[in-house]
Amino acid sequence: MQSENPLIADFVKLLNSAAGTIAGMGREAGENAREKAREVFGGLDFVSREEFDAVKDMAAAAREEVEALKARIAALEGAGKAG
């Protein structure tokens, strides 16, 4: 049963309006936060996980090659001293 009291009807309208305003403020705050995050992080250079893993693998291969070359140089220097 719906009330015919104009005071209650006005109060319900006020609550509905306030709820709509609060929801709008929430959406606006979310949009502002996303925009601020874009500004903060937009200037940074991020790499994908695939790019990171590829460079990591290249660095590991380079380290292995350096170690092999160090061992080879040490062997050659040892052979030069022995002869």
Secondary structure, 3 states (H helix, E strand, C coil): CCCCCHHHHHHHHHHHHHHHHHHHHHHHHHHHHHHHHHHHHHCCCCCCHHHHHHHHHHHHHHHHHHHHHHHHHHHHHHHHHHC
